[in-house]
C-alpha cells in the first residue's frame, strides 16, 4: 500500500485504533528522525498489521479512536483496526500533515535542513547549524520519497 493511500485511510478514519492499543509513546527525537530518514531512503520500516473485523465483530460495538494527530473526514468504508504499527503510522501522518510532536512539554515540528540534508527538530538544527537557514516544506504524499545519494 502506498503512503498516500495510508494517509487517506487515516484521514477518513478508516484505519482506527482499538481500545486496547496504547497511546502514541514515541518520545525520542532521534528515533523519529532516524525513522523518517529510513522512510526517505526507501529502507524497510517494518510491517503494519491491520485487522478487518467481521460483521459479528462489528455487532459487538468495538469502541475505536483515531490516531493522535489531526484527522478529518468521515470513513467511506468500514473501519479497519491498527493492531501493530500505530507509532509508525502516527509519525508518518504527523510529518506529512505538519502536525507537531511534544517532547517534555515542548511542541516541535520536524523539518528537513536542505543545506545539510538532515532531518531534525527546529531547535536541534538551530543549535547544531546556527548559520543555516531552516525552511519548513509541506510534503506531498503522492510524490515518492527518494533522496540523492
Backbone as CSV, one residue per row, in Angstrom:
resi,resn,N_x,N_y,N_z,CA_x,CA_y,CA_z,C_x,C_y,C_z
1,UNK,0.845,-1.172,0.000,0.000,0.000,0.000,0.896,1.244,0.000
2,UNK,0.546,2.220,-0.795,1.310,3.460,-0.890,1.043,4.356,0.323
3,UNK,2.021,5.196,0.636,1.853,6.125,1.756,0.633,7.010,1.542
4,UNK,0.408,7.455,0.316,-0.745,8.323,0.047,-2.056,7.613,0.369
5,UNK,-2.132,6.302,0.101,-3.340,5.526,0.416,-3.513,5.375,1.925
6,UNK,-2.411,5.144,2.619,-2.462,5.022,4.074,-2.924,6.343,4.684
7,UNK,-2.361,7.452,4.213,-2.733,8.772,4.734,-4.217,9.053,4.502
8,UNK,-4.710,8.673,3.342,-6.130,8.896,3.037,-7.018,8.083,3.970
9,UNK,-6.645,6.828,4.218,-7.434,5.988,5.124,-7.397,6.536,6.557
10,UNK,-6.254,7.056,6.970,-6.161,7.659,8.298,-6.999,8.936,8.358
11,UNK,-6.942,9.733,7.295,-7.713,10.976,7.229,-9.212,10.716,7.339
12,UNK,-9.671,9.665,6.674,-11.100,9.341,6.665,-11.513,8.469,7.848
13,UNK,-10.556,8.207,8.737,-10.794,7.369,9.920,-11.209,5.951,9.523
14,UNK,-10.646,5.457,8.443,-10.884,4.069,8.053,-9.892,3.148,8.744
15,UNK,-8.724,3.678,9.128,-7.786,2.972,9.994,-7.910,3.639,11.360
16,UNK,-8.343,2.890,12.352,-8.515,3.428,13.698,-7.864,2.478,14.706
17,UNK,-7.774,2.948,15.932,-7.164,2.153,16.989,-8.237,1.467,17.835
18,UNK,-8.054,0.192,18.132,-8.977,-0.465,19.057,-8.700,0.041,20.477
19,UNK,-9.631,-0.149,21.386,-9.473,0.408,22.738,-8.271,-0.139,23.510
20,UNK,-7.810,-1.331,23.172,-6.694,-1.920,23.920,-5.327,-1.426,23.455
21,UNK,-5.276,-0.632,22.378,-3.995,-0.101,21.905,-3.513,1.009,22.830
22,UNK,-2.213,1.039,23.072,-1.642,2.108,23.896,-1.664,3.424,23.130
23,UNK,-1.418,4.500,23.847,-1.343,5.828,23.232,-0.036,5.942,22.438
24,UNK,0.104,7.040,21.703,1.348,7.323,20.989,2.429,7.586,22.027
25,UNK,3.501,6.802,22.002,4.524,6.902,23.050,5.927,7.227,22.538
26,UNK,6.100,7.370,21.232,7.443,7.690,20.756,7.806,9.077,21.275
27,UNK,8.755,9.141,22.173,9.154,10.417,22.743,10.655,10.660,22.609
28,UNK,11.284,9.921,21.719,12.713,10.061,21.465,12.893,10.759,20.120
29,UNK,13.383,11.993,20.156,13.549,12.779,18.925,14.424,12.051,17.914
30,UNK,15.513,11.483,18.381,16.457,10.823,17.465,15.814,9.606,16.795
31,UNK,14.995,8.868,17.537,14.302,7.695,16.974,13.383,8.129,15.831
32,UNK,12.664,9.230,16.027,11.758,9.729,14.990,12.551,10.218,13.787
33,UNK,13.642,10.936,14.025,14.492,11.420,12.930,15.041,10.236,12.130
34,UNK,15.529,9.214,12.813,16.070,8.028,12.129,14.977,7.301,11.341
35,UNK,13.779,7.208,11.907,12.666,6.563,11.210,12.335,7.301,9.919
36,UNK,12.221,8.626,9.994,11.873,9.428,8.814,12.993,9.355,7.780
37,UNK,14.239,9.364,8.223,15.365,9.233,7.304,15.307,7.882,6.584
38,UNK,15.012,6.819,7.316,14.867,5.484,6.706,13.741,5.471,5.688
39,UNK,12.635,6.112,6.029,11.488,6.204,5.131,11.892,6.882,3.819
40,UNK,12.613,7.985,3.928,13.035,8.732,2.738,14.054,7.969,1.902
41,UNK,14.882,7.190,2.544,15.892,6.409,1.817,15.316,5.130,1.209
42,UNK,14.045,4.848,1.516,13.409,3.654,0.962,13.758,2.380,1.710
43,UNK,14.285,2.508,2.934,14.610,1.332,3.741,13.318,0.724,4.290
44,UNK,13.326,-0.566,4.562,12.136,-1.182,5.169,11.857,-0.545,6.536
45,UNK,10.594,-0.324,6.822,10.223,0.303,8.101,9.396,-0.637,8.971
46,UNK,9.395,-1.899,8.640,8.655,-2.867,9.438,7.249,-3.079,8.907
47,UNK,6.610,-4.087,9.447,5.258,-4.413,8.983,4.221,-3.648,9.792
48,UNK,3.065,-3.521,9.192,1.922,-2.899,9.838,0.800,-3.931,9.773
49,UNK,0.203,-4.236,10.911,-0.853,-5.245,10.951,-2.190,-4.541,11.140
50,UNK,-3.084,-4.770,10.178,-4.421,-4.180,10.188,-5.434,-5.315,10.311
51,UNK,-6.391,-5.162,11.201,-7.452,-6.148,11.401,-8.731,-5.629,10.776
52,UNK,-9.274,-6.415,9.853,-10.559,-6.088,9.222,-11.609,-6.951,9.915
53,UNK,-12.387,-6.352,10.830,-13.339,-7.160,11.596,-14.489,-7.676,10.737
54,UNK,-15.059,-8.781,11.185,-16.215,-9.360,10.508,-17.472,-8.634,10.990
55,UNK,-18.588,-8.915,10.364,-19.851,-8.301,10.794,-20.187,-8.697,12.226
56,UNK,-19.826,-9.908,12.635,-20.061,-10.355,14.008,-19.265,-9.476,14.963
57,UNK,-17.989,-9.218,14.613,-17.152,-8.351,15.456,-17.749,-6.953,15.553
58,UNK,-18.219,-6.428,14.435,-18.766,-5.073,14.396,-20.019,-4.969,15.255
59,UNK,-20.839,-6.029,15.256,-22.068,-6.019,16.061,-21.771,-5.886,17.551
60,UNK,-20.563,-6.285,17.952,-20.186,-6.181,19.358,-19.767,-4.760,19.724
61,UNK,-19.909,-3.836,18.797,-19.626,-2.419,19.014,-18.243,-2.178,19.615
62,UNK,-17.245,-2.440,18.830,-15.873,-2.172,19.250,-15.700,-0.662,19.316
63,UNK,-15.236,-0.173,20.431,-15.002,1.269,20.557,-13.613,1.569,20.006
64,UNK,-13.572,2.490,19.053,-12.294,2.826,18.445,-11.959,4.280,18.715
65,UNK,-10.699,4.642,18.414,-10.295,6.039,18.487,-9.339,6.309,17.349
66,UNK,-9.300,7.549,16.910,-8.393,7.942,15.829,-6.975,8.010,16.382
67,UNK,-5.993,8.001,15.482,-4.612,8.161,15.913,-4.444,9.544,16.518
68,UNK,-3.376,9.762,17.260,-3.154,11.050,17.907,-2.515,12.032,16.925
69,UNK,-3.324,12.520,16.035,-2.922,13.514,15.044,-4.208,14.169,14.567
70,UNK,-4.085,15.229,13.812,-5.263,15.966,13.340,-5.903,15.235,12.175
71,UNK,-6.925,14.437,12.450,-7.627,13.710,11.391,-8.906,14.451,11.052
72,UNK,-9.327,14.304,9.804,-10.567,14.952,9.382,-11.288,14.041,8.413
73,UNK,-12.572,14.282,8.252,-13.348,13.479,7.315,-14.003,12.298,8.006
74,UNK,-14.908,11.714,7.300,-15.619,10.545,7.808,-15.292,9.348,6.925
75,UNK,-15.340,8.144,7.489,-14.984,6.963,6.704,-15.932,6.724,5.536
76,UNK,-15.359,6.308,4.414,-16.160,5.928,3.260,-16.485,4.440,3.320
77,UNK,-15.644,3.680,3.999,-15.810,2.235,4.079,-15.757,1.811,5.541
78,UNK,-15.942,0.539,5.774,-15.874,0.017,7.138,-14.504,0.302,7.743
79,UNK,-14.483,0.439,9.037,-13.232,0.732,9.732,-12.384,-0.531,9.857
80,UNK,-11.065,-0.323,9.711,-10.090,-1.378,9.963,-9.277,-0.949,11.173
81,UNK,-8.816,-1.904,11.963,-8.152,-1.609,13.219,-6.647,-1.831,13.121
82,UNK,-5.900,-0.854,13.597,-4.439,-0.920,13.596,-4.024,-1.746,14.807
83,UNK,-3.470,-2.936,14.553,-3.017,-3.793,15.645,-1.533,-3.614,15.919
84,UNK,-0.760,-3.368,14.870,0.674,-3.133,15.038,1.107,-2.096,14.012
85,UNK,1.871,-1.114,14.449,2.373,-0.088,13.547,1.819,1.300,13.855
86,UNK,1.097,1.416,14.976,0.487,2.706,15.302,1.522,3.811,15.469
87,UNK,2.662,3.514,16.098,3.689,4.534,16.319,4.229,5.037,14.966
88,UNK,4.470,4.096,14.053,4.983,4.468,12.723,3.937,5.209,11.912
89,UNK,2.685,4.717,11.937,1.623,5.380,11.174,1.342,6.784,11.700
90,UNK,1.338,6.944,13.011,1.104,8.263,13.596,2.228,9.214,13.211
91,UNK,3.464,8.730,13.238,4.609,9.566,12.857,4.504,9.968,11.393
92,UNK,4.205,9.018,10.511,4.050,9.327,9.076,2.948,10.363,8.887
93,UNK,1.816,10.152,9.535,0.697,11.082,9.399,1.104,12.475,9.869
94,UNK,1.760,12.546,11.009,2.157,13.850,11.552,3.144,14.577,10.654
95,UNK,4.123,13.866,10.093,5.113,14.579,9.263,4.503,15.049,7.949
96,UNK,3.609,14.263,7.374,3.012,14.668,6.098,1.964,15.760,6.259
97,UNK,1.429,15.918,7.454,0.423,16.948,7.697,0.953,18.116,8.518
98,UNK,2.251,18.100,8.817,2.843,19.203,9.561,2.381,19.284,11.000
99,UNK,1.886,18.161,11.544,1.475,18.142,12.952,2.708,18.142,13.849
100,UNK,2.549,18.653,15.023,3.678,18.751,15.938,3.858,17.474,16.756
101,UNK,5.023,17.399,17.388,5.361,16.361,18.353,5.620,17.097,19.668
102,UNK,5.301,16.460,20.777,5.544,17.090,22.077,6.580,16.261,22.827
103,UNK,7.659,16.923,23.199,8.726,16.295,23.970,8.914,17.100,25.246
104,UNK,8.661,16.454,26.381,8.806,17.105,27.690,8.086,18.448,27.729
105,UNK,6.871,18.467,27.207,6.053,19.670,27.231,6.380,20.684,26.149
106,UNK,7.385,20.414,25.331,7.791,21.333,24.267,7.242,20.848,22.928
107,UNK,6.502,21.701,22.235,5.888,21.347,20.960,6.860,21.667,19.823
108,UNK,7.207,20.642,19.033,8.196,20.792,17.958,7.648,20.248,16.645
109,UNK,8.148,20.799,15.557,7.800,20.322,14.221,9.069,19.766,13.574
110,UNK,8.933,18.640,12.896,10.070,18.039,12.191,10.332,18.807,10.907
111,UNK,11.592,19.083,10.641,11.998,19.818,9.443,13.130,19.082,8.737
112,UNK,13.339,19.439,7.485,14.482,18.942,6.730,15.365,20.132,6.392
113,UNK,16.611,20.070,6.829,17.584,21.116,6.539,18.163,20.816,5.159
114,UNK,17.789,21.603,4.158,18.192,21.328,2.777,19.686,21.545,2.552
115,UNK,20.296,22.447,3.297,21.734,22.692,3.127,22.566,21.520,3.631
116,UNK,22.169,20.950,4.765,22.931,19.862,5.378,22.323,18.496,5.115
117,UNK,21.180,18.482,4.424,20.471,17.251,4.091,20.246,16.363,5.306
118,UNK,19.678,16.964,6.355,19.395,16.229,7.588,18.016,16.592,8.096
119,UNK,17.335,15.572,8.636,16.085,15.801,9.336,16.397,16.160,10.776
120,UNK,15.514,16.889,11.372,15.658,17.207,12.787,14.536,18.122,13.211
121,UNK,14.514,18.395,14.474,13.536,19.324,15.005,14.190,20.698,15.035
122,UNK,13.436,21.719,14.747,13.976,23.061,14.545,14.990,23.457,15.612
123,UNK,14.657,23.274,16.868,15.552,23.695,17.936,16.880,22.945,17.883
124,UNK,16.843,21.663,17.571,18.069,20.874,17.473,18.921,21.388,16.323
125,UNK,18.315,21.579,15.153,19.073,22.030,13.987,19.650,23.424,14.186
126,UNK,18.919,24.305,14.823,19.433,25.662,15.040,20.630,25.652,15.971
127,UNK,20.652,24.720,16.925,21.808,24.611,17.820,23.009,24.027,17.084
128,UNK,22.760,23.025,16.238,23.853,22.379,15.515,24.371,23.217,14.350
129,UNK,23.460,23.903,13.661,23.810,24.665,12.470,23.240,26.080,12.578
130,UNK,23.783,26.904,13.461,23.193,28.225,13.703,23.188,29.136,12.485
131,UNK,24.105,28.949,11.558,24.160,29.836,10.397,23.264,29.368,9.253
132,UNK,22.704,28.159,9.362,21.893,27.660,8.250,20.483,28.231,8.321
133,UNK,19.899,28.381,7.153,18.510,28.832,7.127,17.623,27.598,7.054
134,UNK,16.750,27.454,8.017,15.876,26.286,8.097,14.523,26.678,7.535
135,UNK,14.058,25.891,6.554,12.783,26.166,5.919,11.863,24.977,6.123
136,UNK,10.611,25.248,6.368,9.611,24.186,6.501,8.982,23.950,5.139
137,UNK,8.928,22.719,4.726,8.299,22.354,3.465,7.156,21.404,3.759
138,UNK,6.018,21.620,3.130,4.920,20.673,3.271,5.175,19.548,2.285
139,UNK,5.107,18.319,2.769,5.415,17.168,1.930,4.166,16.730,1.180
140,UNK,4.351,16.354,-0.072,3.252,15.874,-0.902,3.275,14.348,-0.873
141,UNK,2.258,13.702,-0.265,2.281,12.248,-0.128,2.164,11.499,-1.451
142,UNK,1.855,12.179,-2.544,1.746,11.487,-3.831,3.090,11.382,-4.534
143,UNK,4.092,12.108,-4.049,5.425,12.068,-4.653,6.267,11.063,-3.880
144,UNK,6.919,10.109,-4.572,7.736,9.129,-3.873,8.880,9.817,-3.127
145,UNK,9.203,9.283,-1.949,10.290,9.834,-1.148,11.597,9.202,-1.580
146,UNK,12.431,9.944,-2.243,13.748,9.458,-2.679,14.736,10.576,-2.422
147,UNK,15.900,10.218,-1.919,16.960,11.186,-1.690,18.118,10.872,-2.612
148,UNK,18.844,11.918,-2.990,20.067,11.697,-3.761,21.107,11.082,-2.862
149,UNK,21.863,10.159,-3.398,22.949,9.542,-2.609,24.255,10.223,-2.879
